[in-house]
Amino acid sequence: MRRENMADLTMFLAVAEEASFTGAAKKLGISQSALSHTVRRLETRLGLRLLTRTTRSVAPTEAGERLLETLRPAMNDIDDRLAALTQLRERPAGTVRITTSDHAAETILWPAIDRLAGEYPDINVELNVESGFTDIVEGRFDAGVRLGESIAKDMVAVRIGPRLRMAAAASPAYFARHAVPVIPQDLSQHRCINLRMTSAGGIYAWEFEKEGRELRVRVEGQLVLNRTSLIVKAAAAGHGIGFVMEDQIAPLLPSGALVRVLEDWCPLFDGHHLYYPSRRQISPAFRIVIDRLRYRE
């Protein structure tokens, strides 16, 4: 394959993944007109329309989708092989991209990366924080971080944190005006602070369990937030009952700023795990990140 043809394919892939000529041009560091010309040249050479363009969006055609199915694994393989070349260097180097939840990023990933960044200046780490699931292969991430129970069986999973527990809590001022809930069903009589799962777009249903009985409760309230740190602040301000990780409200319990409820309905569950495709070749940089994150009791 001629070198310019390879460049054309790389540019087409960037446009398809960004779903935008503007976004792809910015990512590639070239002008939008040059990028548009390159993609048209590729379409002319193949005799196929690869992208459907509108004033608001860009999407691959059927032919474009088929080309993407060929390009993505090929480009991933090239990235893996290039990363493997860092073994020839004295110091591990390269970029490690991880998609993660807000809680894992704050409590586990950042403390580890803070230390690692000083020790390995040639290892770059990119964290993509979101509440929903991301296809790490399609998104070209090296790994993702999610709760152990949520990871697909075809992934390698490495435990990176302790077992966790959810907690429901509100301020004393709120409970001065409302009866304390005894069972999850009582939440229907309360103002609750909902969490919107950003990527999925849906509202999180509160999950409870007691003596083998599992409940998923849809709650109502004035506020819907997409960051659990804001839910804690809203609950402490008296806006209703929040439902977050236990460690997020723990600092506010001794002072009485928050009062915990339904504790007997919140058992321990599997904690955060780093996961990645079993077929992926692990670069030296990624291997160091895995080792630093691995949970040791």
Secondary structure, 3 states (H helix, E strand, C coil): CCHHHHHHHHHHHHHHHHCCHHHHHHHHCCCHHHHHHHHHHHHHHHCCCCEEECCCCEEECHHHHHHHHHHHHHHHHHHHHHHHHHHHCCCCCEEEEEEECHHHHHHHHHHHHHHHHHHCCCEEEEEEECCCCCCCCCCCCCEEEEEHHHCCCCEEEEECCCCECEEEEECHHHHHHCCCCCCHHHHHHCCECEEECCCCCCECCEEEEECCEEEEECCCCCCEECCHHHHHHHHHCCCCEEEEEHHHHHHHCCCCCCEEECHHHCCCECCEEEEEECCCCCCHHHHHHHHHHCCCC
